[in-house]
Amino acid sequence: MRKISLLLVSALMASPFVSRADEGMWLPILLEKNMATMTELGFQLTADDIYNINSACVKDAIVALDGGSCTASFVSAEGLLMTNHHCGYGEIQSHSTIENDLLTNGFVARSKDEELANPGKSAWVLVRVVDVTERIVSQIAEGSNEEQRDIVVDSLSQLIIDEAQKDSLYTAEVESFYFGNQYYLFVYEVYNDVRLVAAPPESVGKYGADTDNWMWPRHTGDFSMFRVYCAPDGTPAEYSEENVPYKPKHFLPISLDGYKENDFAFVMGYPGSTDRFFSSWETENEMTATNDVRAFVRGAKQDVWESFMNEDPKIRIQYASKFARSSNYWKYSIGQNRGLKRLHVVDKKREQEAAFTKWVAADESRKAKYGKALDLIEDGVIQNAAYDKAITYIVESQLYGMESAYFAKRCESNLNKLADPKTDPEEIQKAREALRERADEFFKDYNREVDRATTKEMIRLFIKNVEPEFYPEYITKTVLGKYKGNIDKFVDNAFAKSAFCDRAKFDALAAKPTTKAISADPLLVAGGSSYDLYSQLYYQCVDGGDKLAEGMRLFVAGLMEMYPDKLFSPDANSTMRLTYGTVAGYHPADAVTYDYKTTLDGVMEKEDPTVREFNVPAKLKEIWQKKDYGRYGNPDGSLNVCFTTNNDITGGNSGSPVMNARGELIGLAFDGNWEAMSGDIAFEPELQKCIAVDIRYVLLILDKYFDAQNLISEMKFVE
């Protein structure tokens, strides 16, 4: 019996196309196809309750923050949003100073007048989705190459977008699905006045930090709150004191009943990117050309940053958000490669490709239609492999790793406009304003010595690990030529001369720029030549990319024909999706079993006052000691902090509401588990977990820790 079970599990894991109730990020507009399975699992709503353009529904409560970097949900009739602490981390950090450290102390607005504005932050509310596949695909001539296809798709997509936006305040996008086999129009209202309302202290909202990131069990109160504002007539508007709270068509009621193992749970949000259809060649390339390089470079950069952050509280605040963004996918890259190797994903994808090849060969019409798909994919990946690795090194070390050099490159265009006597006055004014805003943003969270030390390390590892044919010109001619490989001397001189690592020098250059001064600045030369090389290598990948695009479109179309009874979930692409499953623990290894929930007791068990990641606020400890949980506690006197479900999520789902069978909020998704880090490429049905913070822990912090009765009274509770 054991042998049969193991063979069955092996067979299920061997194919990335196995249909399970907990696998798939589904388009709400097509949810009717999933209703039978969802109802069987316990779902109590209808497809119309989820997505309906004629009446209020759950989709109206789901928000894409900043176009899809995170997800949030409305929890009151006054535009109150709930999302993750790490989704609001940049805004919390931007309002923090040594004198008023919101990261350390947390924040609650006691009235709407105290809510904090965040220029540049946006909330995208979905209006409708329309299938435009036939309109686009029917116009692509048979035999078109990829360039010709792109021209048709781009022109028709723009026409469709223009029609959707005409005479309205809507923002529209046409998105490709299944590698160009389907297309959908998404229409949004975009609100640009989004104000910070509440955030717990880091010792709650980021408890465990990098140590616990991507891990279970988890004890993190990962939440923050914002409010969306609009013009008095309800339309989207830029920040203004005259704006009023937005009134959503629907907001989520909050359940205080909790959950138990095997209860139905669903998540709605904006997952960013998955690659479930990846071939074996793409998977191998992702592991070596992307993950290995990204983990290596970011690890080195973070070591430099951390050495400064540990010594200076001001630098810690300045670099807190940067470090968090960098370290998240540093650890992800490490974990994904471990998972892909441990689960032999490349071998399993090869088995799938062999089955596809056999299926194609069995029919002459299939040979004509799909026969070249896998060859195109293999050729495209191999052709671009060396470029891919070099591009990752350039992006991670030379662009993202060297702050002032990249800042210089981003300023170059506007500086050149100011230096050109032919530029008209209106363009000059726009350029000056753009430079001022960019400089304000950059220098607020910038430290010259941190950047100088990091730049040295980035150049050093780049030269050591990248083939000379992929060196940017400044390294070849200046670092290795003029300075004979003396990296320290080159960087020290560059930082002494450049205007882009010193605010006073930058302002002086921006006030009276000359073409000579701009073109001679050593950090601009470094950033410019790195970006130029990146562009050149990217162009070199066009031909291989076209082969890959054509091959994947044919491969995926063939798979859908090969398995006609299977519902294929499209890869994530930052559009709204629903995923469903159940509350459940898991078994990651022999003799290891994880429960589906953690409690506040576990927070205290992890406490370590000598480690910032595991500090516990005195007030929270007092609440725990008194067991002062009120209506948020369990009958046995405990308080849940986090829980796991088998919902299928990825980056972009952060902050997504986790709802029960009735569509009531029970938690906020904020992470996946370490054992399933390969899930973006190959879903792992036995291991993949969504980690969520219990909404009752969020409410406890708002109620008992902050006494934020103004916020508690806004929300609707169900018991």
C-alpha positions in Angstrom: 0.0 0.0 0.0 2.8 2.4 0.8 4.5 1.6 -2.5 1.4 2.5 -4.4 0.9 5.7 -2.5 4.4 6.8 -3.2 4.1 6.1 -6.9 0.9 8.1 -7.0 2.5 11.1 -5.3 5.5 10.8 -7.7 3.2 10.8 -10.7 1.3 13.9 -9.4 4.5 15.7 -8.7 6.0 14.8 -12.1 3.6 16.9 -14.0 3.2 20.7 -13.5 -0.2 20.5 -15.1 -2.0 18.4 -12.5 -5.4 19.9 -11.6 -6.0 20.3 -7.8 -8.6 22.3 -5.9 -5.8 24.4 -4.3 -3.8 25.0 -7.5 -4.4 27.9 -9.8 -4.8 31.7 -9.9 -8.1 32.1 -11.6 -9.6 35.1 -13.4 -12.8 36.1 -11.5 -14.6 36.7 -14.8 -14.3 33.0 -15.6 -15.0 31.7 -12.2 -18.1 29.8 -13.2 -15.9 27.0 -14.4 -14.6 26.5 -10.9 -17.8 26.7 -9.0 -18.5 23.0 -8.6 -15.1 22.3 -7.0 -15.3 25.4 -4.8 -18.8 24.5 -3.6 -17.7 21.0 -2.8 -15.0 22.4 -0.6 -17.5 24.6 1.3 -17.8 27.8 -0.7 -21.2 29.5 0.1 -21.2 32.4 -2.4 -21.9 32.5 -6.2 -19.8 33.5 -9.1 -21.8 36.7 -9.3 -21.1 37.5 -5.7 -17.4 37.6 -6.7 -17.5 39.3 -10.0 -20.4 41.4 -11.4 -20.2 44.6 -13.3 -23.9 45.5 -12.6 -24.0 45.3 -8.8 -21.6 45.4 -5.8 -19.5 42.4 -5.4 -16.3 41.2 -3.7 -14.1 42.4 -6.6 -15.0 46.0 -5.7 -13.3 45.6 -2.3 -10.0 44.4 -3.8 -7.3 47.0 -4.6 -4.0 46.8 -6.5 -1.6 49.1 -4.7 0.7 51.0 -7.0 -0.6 49.0 -10.0 0.1 45.6 -8.5 3.2 45.7 -6.2 0.9 44.6 -3.4 -2.8 44.0 -2.7 -5.2 45.7 -0.2 -8.9 45.5 0.6 -11.5 47.9 1.7 -12.7 47.3 5.3 -15.0 50.2 5.8 -17.5 52.4 3.9 -15.0 55.3 4.4 -12.3 53.9 2.1 -10.2 52.3 4.8 -7.7 49.9 3.4 -6.0 46.9 5.0 -2.7 45.5 3.7 0.6 44.2 4.9 3.1 46.1 7.0 5.8 45.4 4.4 3.5 46.8 1.7 3.4 50.1 3.5 7.0 49.9 4.7 8.3 52.5 2.3 5.7 55.0 3.3 6.2 54.2 7.0 9.9 54.7 6.6 9.5 57.9 4.6 7.6 59.5 7.5 10.1 58.3 10.1 12.9 60.4 11.6 15.2 59.8 14.6 12.9 62.1 16.6 9.7 60.5 15.4 10.6 56.9 14.4 7.4 55.4 13.1 9.2 52.2 12.2 10.1 51.5 15.8 7.1 53.0 17.5 4.3 52.4 15.1 1.6 54.9 14.1 -2.1 55.5 14.4 -4.0 58.5 13.1 -6.6 59.4 15.8 -8.6 61.3 13.3 -8.7 61.7 9.5 -6.8 65.0 9.9 -3.8 63.1 11.2 -3.6 60.7 8.3 -0.3 61.1 6.3 -0.2 61.8 2.6 2.1 59.7 0.3 2.9 61.3 -3.0 3.2 58.6 -5.7 1.1 56.0 -4.0 -1.9 54.8 -5.8 -4.9 52.5 -5.4 -6.3 50.7 -8.5 -9.9 49.6 -8.4 -11.0 47.2 -11.1 -14.1 48.3 -13.0 -14.5 45.5 -15.6 -12.7 42.8 -17.6 -13.4 42.1 -21.3 -12.3 39.2 -23.4 -10.7 40.8 -26.6 -9.0 37.7 -27.9 -11.0 37.3 -31.1 -10.6 41.0 -31.9 -6.8 40.8 -31.7 -6.0 37.2 -32.8 -8.3 37.3 -35.9 -6.2 40.2 -37.3 -2.9 38.4 -37.1 -2.1 37.1 -40.6 -1.2 33.4 -40.8 2.6 33.0 -41.1 3.4 36.2 -39.3 6.7 36.4 -37.6 7.0 37.7 -34.0 7.8 41.2 -35.0 4.8 41.3 -37.3 2.6 39.8 -34.6 3.8 42.4 -32.0 2.9 45.2 -34.4 -0.6 44.0 -34.8 -1.1 43.2 -31.1 0.3 46.5 -30.0 -1.7 48.6 -32.4 -5.0 46.9 -31.7 -4.4 46.9 -28.0 -3.8 50.6 -28.1 -7.0 51.1 -30.1 -9.0 49.0 -27.6 -7.4 51.0 -24.7 -8.2 54.3 -26.3 -11.8 53.3 -26.8 -12.1 52.2 -23.1 -10.5 55.4 -21.8 -12.4 57.8 -24.2 -14.4 60.5 -22.4 -13.7 58.9 -19.0 -11.3 59.0 -16.1 -10.6 55.3 -16.5 -7.2 53.7 -16.9 -7.1 50.6 -19.3 -4.7 47.9 -20.1 -4.7 44.9 -22.5 -2.9 41.9 -21.1 -1.7 38.8 -22.8 -2.5 35.3 -21.4 -1.2 31.9 -22.2 1.8 33.4 -24.1 -0.3 35.3 -26.7 -3.1 32.7 -27.1 -5.6 34.9 -25.3 -6.0 38.7 -24.5 -8.2 40.5 -22.0 -8.9 44.2 -21.4 -8.8 45.5 -17.8 -10.4 48.8 -16.9 -9.5 50.6 -13.7 -10.2 53.7 -11.6 -6.9 54.9 -10.2 -6.9 56.9 -7.0 -3.7 58.8 -6.3 -4.5 60.2 -2.8 -3.7 57.3 -0.5 -2.9 58.3 3.1 -1.2 56.3 5.9 -3.6 55.5 8.7 -2.0 52.9 11.0 1.0 50.7 11.3 2.2 48.5 14.2 5.8 48.9 15.5 8.4 46.9 13.6 8.6 44.6 16.6 5.1 43.4 15.7 4.7 44.1 11.9 8.2 42.8 11.1 8.7 40.3 13.9 11.3 37.7 12.9 12.4 39.9 10.0 14.9 38.2 7.7 15.4 35.2 10.0 11.7 34.2 9.7 11.1 35.5 6.2 9.6 32.7 4.0 9.5 30.4 7.1 6.8 28.6 9.1 5.9 28.7 12.0 5.5 32.5 11.8 4.5 35.1 14.4 4.4 38.3 12.5 1.7 41.0 12.7 2.2 42.0 9.1 -0.4 44.7 8.6 -0.8 48.4 7.9 -3.7 50.6 7.0 -4.3 53.3 4.5 -7.3 55.4 3.4 -8.2 56.2 -0.2 -9.4 59.8 -0.9 -11.2 61.2 -4.0 -12.6 64.4 -5.2 -15.9 65.5 -3.6 -17.8 64.1 -6.6 -16.2 60.7 -6.0 -13.9 60.7 -9.0 -10.1 60.0 -8.8 -8.0 63.1 -7.9 -4.5 64.0 -6.9 -3.9 64.9 -3.3 -5.9 67.9 -2.1 -7.1 69.0 1.3 -10.5 69.3 -0.4 -10.6 65.5 -1.1 -13.0 63.3 0.8 -12.8 59.6 1.8 -13.7 57.3 -1.1 -16.8 55.2 -0.7 -16.3 51.7 -2.2 -19.1 49.8 -3.8 -18.3 47.0 -1.4 -16.1 46.5 1.7 -15.3 43.3 3.5 -17.0 42.4 6.7 -14.6 40.9 9.3 -15.2 37.6 10.9 -14.5 37.2 14.6 -15.4 33.5 14.5 -11.9 32.4 13.4 -11.4 29.1 11.5 -10.6 25.5 12.0 -8.6 23.0 10.0 -10.1 22.1 6.6 -12.3 25.2 6.6 -12.7 26.7 3.1 -10.6 29.8 2.4 -10.2 31.9 -0.7 -7.8 34.8 -1.6 -8.3 37.6 -4.0 -5.5 39.9 -5.1 -3.0 40.8 -7.8 -0.2 38.1 -8.0 2.7 39.5 -9.9 4.4 36.7 -11.9 4.6 33.0 -12.2 6.3 30.8 -14.7 4.4 27.5 -14.4 4.7 26.8 -18.1 8.5 27.1 -18.0 10.3 24.5 -20.0 13.2 22.5 -18.6 15.7 24.8 -20.5 14.1 27.9 -19.0 14.1 26.5 -15.6 17.8 25.6 -15.7 18.6 29.1 -17.0 16.5 30.8 -14.3 18.5 28.9 -11.7 21.9 29.8 -13.0 21.6 33.1 -14.9 19.1 34.7 -12.5 18.8 33.1 -9.0 22.4 32.3 -8.4 23.6 35.7 -9.6 20.9 37.7 -7.8 21.5 35.9 -4.5 25.2 36.3 -4.7 25.2 40.0 -5.6 22.4 41.0 -3.2 24.1 39.1 -0.4 27.3 41.1 -0.9 25.5 44.4 -1.1 23.4 43.7 2.0 26.5 42.8 4.0 27.9 46.2 3.3 24.6 48.0 4.1 24.1 46.1 7.3 27.6 47.0 8.6 26.7 50.6 8.4 23.0 50.2 9.6 24.2 48.5 12.8 26.4 51.4 13.6 24.2 54.4 12.9 20.4 54.8 13.7 20.0 57.4 11.0 21.4 55.0 8.3 19.3 52.2 9.7 16.1 54.3 9.0 17.4 55.5 5.6 18.2 52.0 4.4 15.5 50.0 6.1 13.1 49.9 3.1 15.9 49.4 0.6 17.3 46.5 2.7 13.9 44.9 3.1 13.2 45.0 -0.7 16.6 43.6 -1.5 16.7 40.8 1.1 13.2 39.6 0.2 14.2 38.3 -3.2 17.7 37.5 -2.1 16.3 34.8 0.2 13.6 33.9 -2.4 16.3 33.1 -5.0 18.2 30.9 -2.6 15.0 29.1 -1.6 13.7 28.7 -5.1 16.9 27.0 -6.3 16.9 24.7 -3.3 13.3 23.7 -4.0 13.8 23.2 -7.7 16.8 20.9 -7.0 15.2 19.0 -4.1 12.0 18.3 -6.1 13.9 17.4 -9.3 11.7 19.9 -11.2 14.0 20.0 -14.3 13.7 16.2 -14.7 9.9 16.4 -14.3 9.6 19.1 -16.9 11.7 16.9 -19.3 9.3 14.1 -18.8 6.4 16.4 -19.6 8.3 17.6 -22.8 8.9 14.0 -23.8 5.1 13.2 -23.4 4.3 16.3 -25.5 6.8 15.2 -28.2 5.2 11.8 -28.3 1.7 13.3 -28.6 2.7 15.6 -31.4 4.5 12.8 -33.3 1.3 10.7 -33.3 -0.6 13.0 -35.7 0.6 14.7 -38.9 -1.5 17.8 -38.3 0.0 18.2 -34.9 3.5 17.9 -36.4 2.7 20.7 -38.8 1.2 22.9 -36.0 3.3 22.2 -33.0 6.3 20.2 -34.3 8.8 23.0 -33.9 7.7 24.3 -30.5 10.2 22.7 -28.3 13.1 23.2 -30.7 12.3 26.9 -30.8 12.3 27.1 -27.0 15.6 25.3 -26.6 17.3 27.3 -29.3 16.0 30.6 -27.9 17.2 29.8 -24.4 20.6 28.6 -25.4 21.1 31.5 -27.7 20.5 34.0 -24.9 21.9 32.2 -21.9 25.3 34.0 -21.8 23.6 37.4 -22.3 21.0 36.6 -19.5 23.7 36.0 -16.9 25.6 39.2 -17.9 22.4 41.2 -17.8 21.6 40.0 -14.3 25.1 41.0 -13.1 24.8 44.4 -14.7 21.3 45.1 -13.3 22.0 43.8 -9.8 25.5 45.2 -9.3 26.1 48.1 -11.7 22.6 49.6 -11.7 20.8 48.6 -8.5 24.1 48.2 -6.6 25.7 51.6 -7.3 23.1 54.1 -6.1 24.6 57.4 -7.2 25.8 56.1 -10.6 22.2 54.9 -11.4 20.8 58.1 -10.0 23.1 60.0 -12.3 21.9 58.1 -15.3 18.3 58.7 -14.5 19.0 62.5 -14.3 21.0 62.7 -17.5 18.1 63.4 -19.9 16.7 66.3 -17.9 20.2 67.8 -17.3 20.9 67.7 -21.0 17.6 69.6 -21.6 18.7 72.3 -19.3 22.1 72.5 -20.9 20.7 72.8 -24.4 20.0 76.5 -25.3 17.4 75.3 -27.8 15.1 73.8 -25.1 11.9 75.9 -24.8 11.0 77.5 -21.5 8.1 75.1 -20.7 10.4 72.1 -21.1 13.0 73.7 -19.0 10.6 74.3 -16.2 9.4 70.6 -16.4 13.0 69.4 -16.3 13.9 71.5 -13.3 10.9 70.3 -11.4 11.6 66.6 -12.3 15.2 66.9 -11.2 14.2 68.6 -7.9 11.6 65.9 -7.1 14.0 63.1 -8.1 16.8 64.6 -5.9 14.5 65.1 -3.0 13.5 61.4 -3.2 17.1 60.2 -3.7 19.0 62.1 -1.1 16.5 61.7 1.7 17.5 58.0 2.0 21.0 58.2 0.8 24.4 58.0 2.6 27.5 58.8 0.6 29.8 56.5 2.6 27.5 53.6 2.4 27.2 54.1 -1.4 31.0 54.5 -1.8 31.7 51.2 0.1 29.0 49.4 -1.8 30.2 50.7 -5.2 33.7 49.3 -4.5 32.3 45.9 -3.6 30.0 45.9 -6.7 32.8 46.7 -9.1 35.1 44.2 -7.5 32.7 41.3 -7.7 31.6 42.2 -11.2 35.1 42.2 -12.6 35.8 38.9 -10.9 32.7 37.0 -12.0 31.8 38.4 -15.5 33.5 37.7 -18.7 35.6 40.7 -20.0 33.5 40.8 -23.2 30.6 42.0 -21.0 32.4 44.8 -19.2 30.9 48.3 -19.5 33.3 50.8 -21.1 34.1 52.6 -17.8 35.5 49.4 -16.4 37.6 48.6 -19.5 38.9 52.1 -20.2 39.0 53.7 -16.8 39.1 51.2 -13.9 41.3 48.7 -15.7 43.0 51.1 -18.0 43.6 54.5 -16.4 43.6 53.2 -12.8 45.2 49.9 -13.7 42.7 47.9 -11.7 42.9 50.0 -8.5 39.2 50.0 -7.7 39.5 51.8 -4.4 41.4 54.7 -6.0 38.9 55.0 -8.9 35.9 55.0 -6.6 37.4 57.5 -4.1 38.3 59.9 -6.9 34.9 59.5 -8.6 33.1 60.3 -5.4 35.3 63.3 -4.7 34.6 64.7 -8.2 31.0 63.7 -8.9 27.9 65.9 -8.4 25.6 63.0 -7.9 26.7 61.8 -4.4 26.5 65.3 -2.8 23.2 67.3 -2.7 25.0 70.7 -2.7 27.1 69.8 -5.8 24.0 68.3 -7.5 22.0 71.5 -6.9 24.8 73.6 -8.2 25.0 71.5 -11.4 21.3 71.5 -11.9 21.2 75.3 -11.5 23.9 75.9 -14.2 24.5 72.7 -16.2 26.9 72.5 -19.0 27.3 69.7 -21.5 31.0 69.4 -20.6 30.3 69.1 -16.8 27.5 66.5 -17.4 29.4 64.3 -19.8 32.6 64.4 -17.7 31.1 63.4 -14.4 32.7 60.1 -13.4 29.6 58.5 -11.8 27.4 59.5 -14.7 30.0 58.0 -17.0 29.9 54.8 -15.0 26.1 54.6 -14.8 25.7 55.6 -18.4 28.1 53.0 -19.8 26.5 50.3 -17.6 23.1 51.2 -18.9 24.3 51.4 -22.5 25.8 47.9 -22.2 22.5 46.6 -20.7 20.6 48.0 -23.6 23.1 46.5 -26.1 22.8 43.0 -24.5 19.1 43.3 -24.3 19.0 44.0 -28.0 21.2 41.0 -28.6 18.5 38.9 -27.0 15.7 39.9 -29.4 16.2 37.1 -31.9 16.4 34.4 -29.2 13.5 36.0 -27.4 11.4 35.8 -30.6 12.2 32.1 -30.9 11.2 31.6 -27.3 8.0 33.6 -27.6 6.9 31.6 -30.7 7.9 28.3 -29.1 6.0 29.0 -25.9 2.9 30.1 -27.6 2.8 26.9 -29.6 3.8 24.7 -26.7 1.1 26.1 -24.4 -1.6 25.9 -27.1 -0.5 22.3 -27.7 -0.8 21.4 -24.1 -4.3 22.9 -23.9 -5.2 20.7 -26.9 -3.4 17.7 -25.4 -5.4 17.9 -22.1 -8.8 19.1 -23.3 -10.6 18.3 -20.0 -8.2 20.3 -17.9 -8.8 23.8 -16.6 -5.5 25.7 -17.2 -4.9 28.5 -14.9 -2.9 31.3 -16.7 0.4 32.5 -15.2 0.2 35.5 -12.9 0.7 38.9 -14.6 -0.4 41.4 -12.0 -4.1 41.1 -12.9 -6.8 40.3 -10.4 -7.0 36.6 -9.5 -8.9 34.3 -7.1 -7.4 31.2 -5.5 -9.2 28.8 -3.3 -8.4 26.0 -0.9 -8.6 25.2 2.8 -7.0 26.0 6.1 -4.4 23.3 6.7 -1.0 22.5 8.2 1.6 20.4 6.4 4.4 17.8 6.6 7.6 19.2 5.2 9.9 16.3 6.1 10.0 12.9 7.7 8.8 13.1 11.3 8.0 16.8 11.0 4.5 18.1 11.2 3.4 21.7 11.3 0.2 22.9 12.8 -2.0 25.3 10.8 -1.8 28.1 13.4 0.5 29.9 15.7 -0.4 31.9 18.9 0.9 34.8 20.9 2.6 32.3 23.2 5.0 31.6 20.3 5.9 35.3 20.1 7.0 35.2 23.7 8.9 31.9 23.2 10.9 33.5 20.4 11.6 36.7 22.3 15.3 37.8 22.4 15.9 41.3 23.7 19.4 41.3 22.4 18.3 40.8 18.8 16.2 43.6 17.1 14.3 41.0 15.0 12.9 39.4 18.1 12.2 42.3 20.5 8.7 42.3 22.0 7.1 45.6 23.0 6.5 45.9 26.7 2.8 46.7 26.2 2.2 43.6 24.1 3.9 41.5 26.7 1.6 43.0 29.3 -1.5 42.1 27.2 -0.2 38.6 26.9 0.5 38.2 30.6 -3.0 39.4 31.5 -4.5 37.4 28.6 -6.4 40.6 27.8 -7.6 39.4 24.4 -11.2 40.4 24.7 -13.4 39.2 21.8 -10.3 38.4 19.7 -9.2 35.4 21.8 -10.0 31.7 21.5 -12.2 29.8 24.0 -9.2 28.2 25.5 -7.6 31.5 26.4 -5.1 31.7 23.6 -4.8 34.2 20.8 -4.0 33.2 17.2 -1.3 35.2 15.4 -0.8 33.5 12.0 -2.3 30.6 10.1 -1.7 28.6 6.8 -3.9 27.6 4.0 -3.1 25.8 0.7 -4.1 28.9 -1.4 -1.9 29.4 -4.4 -0.2 32.8 -4.1 3.0 34.7 -5.1 4.6 38.1 -5.0 1.9 40.8 -5.5 -0.5 38.8 -3.3 1.0 40.4 -0.2 -1.8 42.1 1.7 -4.5 40.1 -0.1 -7.5 39.3 2.0 -8.0 35.7 3.1 -11.7 35.2 3.3 -14.0 32.4 4.6 -16.7 30.6 2.7 -19.1 33.6 3.2 -16.6 36.2 1.9 -15.7 37.6 5.4 -12.2 38.7 6.1 -10.2 36.2 8.4 -6.6 37.2 7.6 -4.1 38.9 5.3 -1.8 36.9 3.1 1.8 37.9 3.6 4.2 35.1 2.7 4.8 31.6 1.3 6.8 28.8 3.0 10.4 27.9 2.5 9.8 24.3 1.4 7.7 25.5 -1.6 9.9 28.3 -2.9 10.0 26.6 -6.3 6.2 27.0 -6.6 6.3 29.9 -9.0 7.8 27.5 -11.6 6.3 24.2 -10.5 3.4 24.1 -8.1 3.9 21.7 -5.2 0.5 20.4 -4.1 1.8 18.6 -0.9 3.8 21.6 0.3 2.7 24.9 -1.0 1.3 27.1 1.7 -0.1 30.7 2.0 1.0 32.3 5.3 -1.5 34.8 6.7 -1.8 37.0 9.7 -5.0 36.4 11.7 -7.3 39.4 11.4 -8.1 39.0 15.1 -4.4 39.7 16.0 -4.5 42.8 13.8 -7.6 43.9 15.7 -6.0 43.2 19.0 -3.1 45.5 18.1 -5.5 48.2 17.0 -7.8 47.9 20.0 -5.8 46.8 23.0 -2.3 48.0 22.0 -3.2 51.4 20.3 -6.7 51.9 21.6 -7.6 53.0 18.1 -11.4 53.0 18.7 -11.9 55.5 15.9 -10.8 52.7 13.5 -12.4 49.8 15.3 -15.8 51.6 15.1 -15.5 52.0 11.3 -15.3 48.3 10.6 -18.1 45.8 10.4 -17.7 42.7 12.5 -19.5 39.3 12.2 -19.7 36.9 15.1 
